[in-house]
Amino acid sequence: MQQNRHVIQRIQWTVVLFYAVLIIVPAVHPLPPHSAHIWDNVTLFAQFLFWGIWWPFVLLSMVLLGRVWCGVFCPEGTISEWASKHGRHGAIPRWVRWGGWPFVAFVGTTVYGQMLSVYQYPKATLLILGGSTVGALIVGYLYGRNVRVWCRYLCPVNGVFGLLSKLAPVSFRTDPQQWQASRARGERPEAVNCPTLLPLKDLQSASNCHSCGRCQGHRDAIDLRFRAPGSEVVHESRYRATAGELILITFGLCGIAVGAFHWSASPWLIEAKQWIALWLIDADWMWPLQTHAPWWIFTNYPGQNDVFNLLDGTLLLAYIGTTGLVLGSVLTGLLFAARRSLAPASHGALYHLAHALIPIAGCGVFLGLSALTVSMLRAEHVPLFWVGSVRAVLLGSTALWSLGLFWQISGKYNDHAVRRCLGTGFGALAIAVVVWAWWLLFWGW
């Protein structure tokens, strides 16, 4: 990778061009008729390629390879670094480095995407993803020098990618002894420009490393190494897990994300809407049923018979918010009970235990995103009899993975068999809650 930077840069700008075509061309074309197919309509083809293939498998790549996507292929990273190289090189302000951005940005883009039906309409895709890309360009121009400030702090999926990459079987790591030996020999190698501003001396986590390969071999201490999948969660997360990651896992990936995929299929939402609509009609309050917002606030496509009135939009937000609050609170409570059962575990054990949910949380989001893939293929009459079985296997295997992580993490804080089993038992309940939420979507409803 170091010897072929020019090749990687060509790949990056090719992806930028491809990405631009995918989000711009469909937005300037008319919406496809009902008789259109993936292979004969540019909008459907782009929709399938982008939301059906691109995004689900980018998530999967984080678990398999770490953040290679971010370092080699991501168009926003390429644009942000280019802008930083040619920008005004300002100091990074404190507000950019705020630790709450991973959760806020993820929730904001997720909820806004549902308000606009981003998976169905290209204008919504252009607004949200194009807006994110413009943000990456502006932040890159304003702050840093030839680095990726946007990717490090503000990218809406940075937090999610950082969590999933902890499971990867490969990562760049620094050998502290080799580093110290190099310094003792008085070696002064050329400094490495880490695009995500990592302290290379302490590089032990794949979470923020974009696997760009620029630091490989530095001081003969940094190498790409194999490791047991999930080993970082067990060992390194004990010292690095944060409250922000706990919130992102429980209230974000296992809460808001579930609500975002649930609402369109939920019979509870339909019943609530019908009851409230009848009550409004009886009260002669028709304006919530007759008021519509522009498409960039709530879905509004009369030609497709897809228009959100004020009641639709309000209930959508209420459903996603309530789902996130309820599931997040239940999971946090179970994690707290697990920590208490491991007494005298430190307070940081709560954040560490939350990391055990990463496999099942990531699997749920992957299955939710791939649901669009499945629905589009079914519309083309592709036989998909195997989908239910694959979903069950993925949920079951990742649930067992999370359970194993709970057992290993519990052993880090208390080796007493009863307390360790009790802590793992509360973890199993948390896993069951997540599995139940996705079971409702794919089988229960």
C-alpha positions as CSV (number, residue, x, y, z in Angstrom):
1,M,0.0,0.0,0.0
2,Q,2.9,2.4,0.7
3,Q,4.6,1.6,-2.6
4,N,1.4,2.0,-4.6
5,R,-0.1,5.2,-3.2
6,H,-0.7,6.5,-6.7
7,V,-2.8,3.4,-7.5
8,I,-4.9,3.8,-4.3
9,Q,-5.4,7.5,-5.1
10,R,-6.7,6.5,-8.6
11,I,-9.1,4.0,-7.0
12,Q,-10.3,6.7,-4.5
13,W,-11.1,9.2,-7.2
14,T,-12.8,6.6,-9.3
15,V,-15.0,5.8,-6.3
16,V,-15.7,9.5,-5.9
17,L,-16.9,9.7,-9.5
18,F,-19.0,6.6,-9.2
19,Y,-20.5,7.8,-6.0
20,A,-21.4,11.2,-7.5
21,V,-23.1,9.5,-10.5
22,L,-25.1,7.2,-8.1
23,I,-26.5,10.1,-6.1
24,I,-26.8,12.8,-8.7
25,V,-28.1,11.1,-11.9
26,P,-31.2,9.5,-10.4
27,A,-32.1,12.7,-8.6
28,V,-32.4,14.5,-12.0
29,H,-34.4,11.7,-13.6
30,P,-38.1,11.2,-13.2
31,L,-39.2,8.6,-10.7
32,P,-39.6,5.2,-12.3
33,P,-43.0,3.8,-13.3
34,H,-44.3,0.7,-11.6
35,S,-43.4,-1.4,-14.6
36,A,-39.7,-0.5,-14.4
37,H,-37.0,-3.0,-13.5
38,I,-33.6,-2.8,-11.9
39,W,-31.9,-3.6,-15.2
40,D,-33.7,-1.1,-17.4
41,N,-34.1,2.0,-15.1
42,V,-31.2,4.0,-13.9
43,T,-33.0,5.1,-10.7
44,L,-33.9,1.6,-9.6
45,F,-30.4,0.3,-10.6
46,A,-28.7,3.0,-8.5
47,Q,-31.1,2.4,-5.6
48,F,-30.3,-1.3,-5.6
49,L,-26.6,-0.8,-6.1
50,F,-26.3,1.9,-3.4
51,W,-28.7,0.8,-0.7
52,G,-29.1,-2.8,-1.6
53,I,-25.4,-3.8,-2.1
54,W,-23.1,-0.9,-1.2
55,W,-24.2,0.0,2.3
56,P,-25.0,-3.4,3.8
57,F,-21.6,-4.9,2.6
58,V,-19.7,-1.8,3.8
59,L,-20.9,-2.7,7.2
60,L,-19.9,-6.3,6.7
61,S,-16.5,-5.2,5.6
62,M,-15.9,-3.5,8.9
63,V,-16.3,-6.8,10.7
64,L,-14.1,-8.8,8.2
65,L,-11.3,-6.3,7.4
66,G,-11.6,-3.4,9.8
67,R,-11.9,0.1,8.3
68,V,-10.2,-0.6,5.0
69,W,-13.2,0.9,3.3
70,C,-12.6,4.2,5.1
71,G,-8.9,4.4,4.3
72,V,-9.0,3.2,0.7
73,F,-12.4,3.6,-0.8
74,C,-14.6,6.1,1.1
75,P,-15.4,9.1,-1.2
76,E,-16.0,11.5,1.7
77,G,-12.7,10.6,3.2
78,T,-10.9,11.2,-0.1
79,I,-12.7,14.6,-0.6
80,S,-12.1,15.7,3.0
81,E,-8.4,14.9,2.9
82,W,-8.0,16.6,-0.5
83,A,-9.7,19.7,0.8
84,S,-7.5,19.6,3.9
85,K,-4.4,19.5,1.7
86,H,-5.5,22.6,-0.2
87,G,-7.4,24.4,2.6
88,R,-6.6,27.0,5.2
89,H,-5.2,24.5,7.7
90,G,-7.0,25.9,10.8
91,A,-6.7,24.5,14.3
92,I,-9.4,21.9,15.2
93,P,-11.9,23.7,17.5
94,R,-13.2,22.1,20.7
95,W,-16.7,21.7,19.4
96,V,-15.5,19.5,16.6
97,R,-13.8,17.1,19.1
98,W,-17.0,16.8,21.2
99,G,-17.4,13.1,22.1
100,G,-21.2,13.1,21.6
101,W,-21.0,13.5,17.8
102,P,-20.9,9.8,16.9
103,F,-24.3,9.3,18.6
104,V,-25.9,12.6,17.6
105,A,-24.8,12.4,13.9
106,F,-25.9,8.8,13.6
107,V,-29.3,9.4,15.2
108,G,-29.8,12.6,13.2
109,T,-29.1,11.1,9.8
110,T,-31.1,7.9,10.6
111,V,-34.2,9.7,11.7
112,Y,-34.0,12.4,9.0
113,G,-33.6,9.6,6.4
114,Q,-36.8,8.0,7.6
115,M,-38.7,11.3,7.5
116,L,-37.7,11.7,3.8
117,S,-37.9,8.0,2.9
118,V,-34.3,8.0,1.8
119,Y,-34.2,4.4,0.7
120,Q,-37.0,5.0,-1.8
121,Y,-36.4,8.5,-3.3
122,P,-33.2,9.8,-5.0
123,K,-33.8,13.4,-4.1
124,A,-33.7,12.4,-0.4
125,T,-30.5,10.4,-1.0
126,L,-28.9,13.4,-2.7
127,L,-29.9,15.8,0.1
128,I,-28.7,13.6,3.0
129,L,-25.6,12.0,1.5
130,G,-24.7,15.0,-0.7
131,G,-25.1,17.2,2.4
132,S,-22.8,15.0,4.3
133,T,-20.2,15.1,1.5
134,V,-20.4,18.9,1.4
135,G,-19.9,18.9,5.1
136,A,-16.8,16.7,4.7
137,L,-15.5,19.2,2.1
138,I,-16.1,22.3,4.2
139,V,-14.6,20.8,7.4
140,G,-11.6,19.5,5.4
141,Y,-11.0,22.9,3.9
142,L,-11.2,24.7,7.3
143,Y,-9.4,22.4,9.7
144,G,-6.2,20.3,9.7
145,R,-3.4,19.9,7.2
146,N,-3.7,16.9,4.8
147,V,-5.8,14.9,7.4
148,R,-9.4,13.7,7.8
149,V,-10.9,15.8,10.5
150,W,-14.4,15.0,9.3
151,C,-13.8,11.3,9.4
152,R,-12.2,11.4,12.8
153,Y,-14.9,13.4,14.6
154,L,-18.0,14.2,12.5
155,C,-18.8,11.5,10.0
156,P,-22.3,10.2,10.8
157,V,-21.2,6.5,10.7
158,N,-17.8,7.0,12.3
159,G,-19.0,5.7,15.7
160,V,-20.8,2.6,14.2
161,F,-17.8,1.8,12.0
162,G,-15.5,2.2,15.0
163,L,-17.5,-0.3,17.0
164,L,-17.8,-2.9,14.3
165,S,-14.1,-2.8,13.4
166,K,-13.3,-3.9,17.0
167,L,-14.5,-7.3,15.9
168,A,-12.2,-7.6,12.9
169,P,-9.6,-10.4,12.8
170,V,-6.9,-8.0,11.5
171,S,-5.6,-4.6,12.6
172,F,-2.5,-2.4,12.6
173,R,-0.9,-2.5,16.0
174,T,2.2,-1.0,17.6
175,D,4.6,-3.2,19.5
176,P,5.6,-0.9,22.5
177,Q,8.9,-2.8,23.1
178,Q,10.0,-2.3,19.5
179,W,9.0,1.3,19.7
180,Q,11.1,1.9,22.8
181,A,14.0,0.0,21.4
182,S,14.0,2.2,18.3
183,R,14.0,5.3,20.4
184,A,16.8,3.9,22.5
185,R,18.9,3.4,19.4
186,G,18.4,7.1,18.6
187,E,16.5,6.4,15.4
188,R,14.6,9.4,14.0
189,P,12.5,8.1,11.1
190,E,10.5,10.4,9.0
191,A,7.2,11.3,10.7
192,V,4.1,9.5,9.5
193,N,1.1,11.7,8.5
194,C,-1.8,9.7,10.1
195,P,-4.9,11.0,8.4
196,T,-7.1,10.3,11.5
197,L,-4.7,12.0,13.9
198,L,-3.9,8.8,15.9
199,P,-1.0,8.6,18.4
200,L,0.9,5.9,16.7
201,K,3.0,5.1,19.7
202,D,-0.2,3.7,21.4
203,L,-1.9,2.2,18.4
204,Q,-3.7,-0.9,19.8
205,S,-7.2,-0.5,18.6
206,A,-8.8,-0.8,15.1
207,S,-11.6,1.5,16.1
208,N,-10.3,4.8,14.6
209,C,-7.6,3.4,12.4
210,H,-8.5,3.6,8.7
211,S,-6.0,0.9,7.7
212,C,-4.4,3.1,5.1
213,G,-1.0,1.4,5.6
214,R,1.0,4.6,5.8
215,C,2.4,3.7,9.2
216,Q,3.4,0.1,8.3
217,G,6.9,-0.6,9.5
218,H,7.3,2.7,11.3
219,R,10.2,2.3,13.8
220,D,9.9,-1.4,13.0
221,A,7.1,-1.4,15.5
222,I,3.8,-1.1,13.6
223,D,2.5,-4.1,11.6
224,L,-0.8,-5.4,10.2
225,R,-1.5,-8.4,12.5
226,F,-4.0,-11.1,12.8
227,R,-5.9,-11.5,16.0
228,A,-8.9,-13.5,17.3
229,P,-12.2,-12.0,16.1
230,G,-13.6,-9.9,19.0
231,S,-10.4,-10.1,21.0
232,E,-10.2,-6.3,21.1
233,V,-13.6,-6.2,22.7
234,V,-12.5,-8.5,25.5
235,H,-9.0,-7.0,26.2
236,E,-8.6,-3.5,24.9
237,S,-12.1,-2.3,25.5
238,R,-11.6,-2.7,29.2
239,Y,-9.4,0.4,29.1
240,R,-10.9,2.3,26.2
241,A,-14.7,1.8,26.4
242,T,-16.6,5.1,27.0
243,A,-20.1,6.2,28.0
244,G,-20.6,7.6,24.5
245,E,-20.1,4.1,23.1
246,L,-22.6,2.6,25.6
247,I,-25.2,5.1,24.5
248,L,-24.5,4.5,20.8
249,I,-24.9,0.8,21.2
250,T,-28.0,0.7,23.4
251,F,-29.9,3.7,22.4
252,G,-28.5,4.0,18.9
253,L,-27.8,0.7,17.2
254,C,-30.2,-1.3,19.4
255,G,-32.8,1.4,19.8
256,I,-33.2,4.2,17.2
257,A,-32.0,1.9,14.4
258,V,-34.6,-0.7,15.3
259,G,-37.3,1.9,15.4
260,A,-36.2,3.2,12.0
261,F,-36.6,-0.2,10.4
262,H,-39.7,-1.1,12.4
263,W,-42.1,1.7,11.8
264,S,-43.2,1.0,8.2
265,A,-44.1,-2.6,9.2
266,S,-45.5,-2.1,12.7
267,P,-49.1,-3.0,13.3
268,W,-48.9,-1.0,16.5
269,L,-48.2,2.2,14.6
270,I,-51.1,1.5,12.2
271,E,-53.5,0.9,15.1
272,A,-52.3,4.1,16.8
273,K,-52.7,6.1,13.6
274,Q,-56.2,4.8,13.0
275,W,-57.3,5.5,16.6
276,I,-55.9,9.1,16.6
277,A,-57.3,9.8,13.2
278,L,-60.8,8.8,14.2
279,W,-60.5,10.9,17.4
280,L,-59.3,13.9,15.4
281,I,-62.3,13.5,12.9
282,D,-64.7,13.2,15.8
283,A,-63.2,16.4,17.3
284,D,-63.4,18.1,13.9
285,W,-59.7,18.7,14.0
286,M,-58.9,18.0,10.3
287,W,-55.7,20.1,9.9
288,P,-53.3,17.3,11.2
289,L,-54.7,15.1,8.4
290,Q,-54.7,17.7,5.7
291,T,-51.4,19.5,6.4
292,H,-48.4,18.4,4.3
293,A,-44.8,19.5,4.4
294,P,-42.3,19.8,1.5
295,W,-40.5,16.6,0.5
296,W,-37.3,17.8,2.3
297,I,-39.1,17.8,5.6
298,F,-41.5,14.9,5.2
299,T,-42.1,12.5,2.3
300,N,-44.3,14.2,-0.3
301,Y,-44.7,12.5,-3.7
302,P,-48.3,12.7,-4.8
303,G,-47.5,11.1,-8.1
304,Q,-46.4,8.0,-6.2
305,N,-49.4,8.1,-3.8
306,D,-46.8,8.5,-1.0
307,V,-47.5,11.7,1.1
308,F,-47.0,12.1,4.8
309,N,-49.5,14.4,6.5
310,L,-48.7,16.0,9.9
311,L,-50.1,13.0,11.8
312,D,-47.9,10.5,9.8
313,G,-44.8,12.5,10.4
314,T,-45.5,13.0,14.1
315,L,-46.2,9.4,14.7
316,L,-43.1,8.3,12.8
317,L,-40.9,10.5,15.0
318,A,-42.8,9.4,18.1
319,Y,-42.5,5.7,17.2
320,I,-38.7,5.8,16.5
321,G,-38.1,7.9,19.5
322,T,-40.2,5.7,21.8
323,T,-38.6,2.6,20.5
324,G,-35.1,4.0,21.0
325,L,-35.9,5.2,24.5
326,V,-37.6,2.0,25.6
327,L,-35.1,-0.5,24.2
328,G,-32.1,1.7,25.1
329,S,-33.3,2.0,28.7
330,V,-34.1,-1.7,29.1
331,L,-30.7,-2.7,27.7
332,T,-28.8,-0.2,29.8
333,G,-30.7,-1.4,32.9
334,L,-29.7,-5.0,32.1
335,L,-26.1,-4.0,31.6
336,F,-26.2,-2.2,34.9
337,A,-27.6,-5.3,36.6
338,A,-24.8,-7.3,35.0
339,R,-22.2,-4.9,36.3
340,R,-23.7,-5.0,39.8
341,S,-23.7,-8.8,39.8
342,L,-19.9,-8.7,39.2
343,A,-19.3,-6.5,42.3
344,P,-16.9,-5.1,43.2
345,A,-16.5,-4.3,39.5
346,S,-15.4,-0.8,38.5
347,H,-17.8,1.7,37.0
348,G,-16.0,1.3,33.7
349,A,-17.2,-2.3,33.6
350,L,-20.6,-1.0,32.5
351,Y,-19.1,0.5,29.3
352,H,-17.0,-2.6,28.7
353,L,-20.0,-5.0,29.0
354,A,-21.9,-2.9,26.5
355,H,-19.3,-3.8,23.9
356,A,-20.4,-7.5,24.1
357,L,-23.6,-6.4,22.3
358,I,-21.7,-5.2,19.2
359,P,-22.0,-8.5,17.2
360,I,-25.8,-8.8,17.6
361,A,-26.3,-5.0,17.2
362,G,-24.3,-4.9,14.0
363,C,-26.1,-8.0,12.7
364,G,-29.4,-6.4,13.2
365,V,-28.5,-3.3,11.3
366,F,-27.0,-5.4,8.5
367,L,-30.2,-7.4,8.2
368,G,-32.3,-4.2,8.3
369,L,-30.4,-2.6,5.5
370,S,-30.4,-5.9,3.5
371,A,-34.2,-6.0,3.8
372,L,-34.3,-3.5,0.9
373,T,-32.1,-5.8,-1.1
374,V,-34.5,-8.6,-0.5
375,S,-37.6,-6.6,-1.3
376,M,-36.2,-5.3,-4.6
377,L,-35.1,-8.8,-5.7
378,R,-38.5,-10.2,-4.8
379,A,-40.1,-7.5,-7.0
380,E,-38.0,-9.0,-9.8
381,H,-39.3,-12.5,-8.9
382,V,-35.9,-13.8,-7.8
383,P,-36.4,-16.9,-5.7
384,L,-35.4,-16.1,-2.1
385,F,-36.8,-19.1,-0.2
386,W,-33.5,-19.2,1.7
387,V,-33.6,-15.7,3.2
388,G,-35.5,-16.5,6.3
389,S,-33.1,-19.3,7.2
390,V,-30.0,-17.1,6.6
391,R,-31.5,-14.4,8.8
392,A,-32.1,-16.9,11.6
393,V,-28.6,-18.3,11.3
394,L,-27.0,-14.8,11.3
395,L,-29.1,-13.7,14.3
396,G,-28.4,-16.9,16.2
397,S,-24.7,-17.0,15.5
398,T,-24.1,-13.4,16.4
399,A,-26.3,-13.8,19.6
400,L,-24.0,-16.7,20.6
401,W,-20.9,-14.5,19.8
402,S,-22.3,-11.8,22.0
403,L,-23.0,-14.3,24.8
404,G,-19.4,-15.6,24.6
405,L,-18.1,-12.0,24.8
406,F,-20.3,-11.4,27.9
407,W,-18.8,-14.5,29.5
408,Q,-15.2,-13.5,28.7
409,I,-15.7,-9.9,29.8
410,S,-17.3,-11.0,33.1
411,G,-14.3,-13.1,33.8
412,K,-12.1,-9.9,33.6
413,Y,-13.9,-8.5,36.7
414,N,-14.8,-11.4,38.8
415,D,-13.7,-15.0,38.6
416,H,-16.3,-16.3,41.1
417,A,-18.4,-18.8,39.1
418,V,-21.8,-17.8,40.5
419,R,-21.2,-14.1,40.0
420,R,-19.8,-14.6,36.5
421,C,-22.8,-16.7,35.5
422,L,-25.1,-14.1,36.9
423,G,-23.4,-11.3,35.0
424,T,-23.6,-13.4,31.8
425,G,-27.2,-14.2,32.5
426,F,-28.2,-10.5,32.5
427,G,-26.2,-10.2,29.3
428,A,-28.2,-13.1,27.8
429,L,-31.4,-11.2,28.7
430,A,-30.1,-8.1,26.9
431,I,-29.3,-10.2,23.8
432,A,-32.7,-11.8,23.9
433,V,-34.3,-8.3,23.9
434,V,-32.4,-7.4,20.7
435,V,-33.2,-10.7,19.0
436,W,-36.9,-10.3,19.9
437,A,-36.9,-6.8,18.3
438,W,-35.6,-8.1,15.0
439,W,-37.8,-11.3,15.3
440,L,-40.9,-9.0,15.3
441,L,-39.8,-7.4,12.1
442,F,-38.9,-10.5,10.1
443,W,-41.2,-13.1,11.5
444,G,-43.6,-11.8,14.2
445,W,-45.4,-9.3,12.1
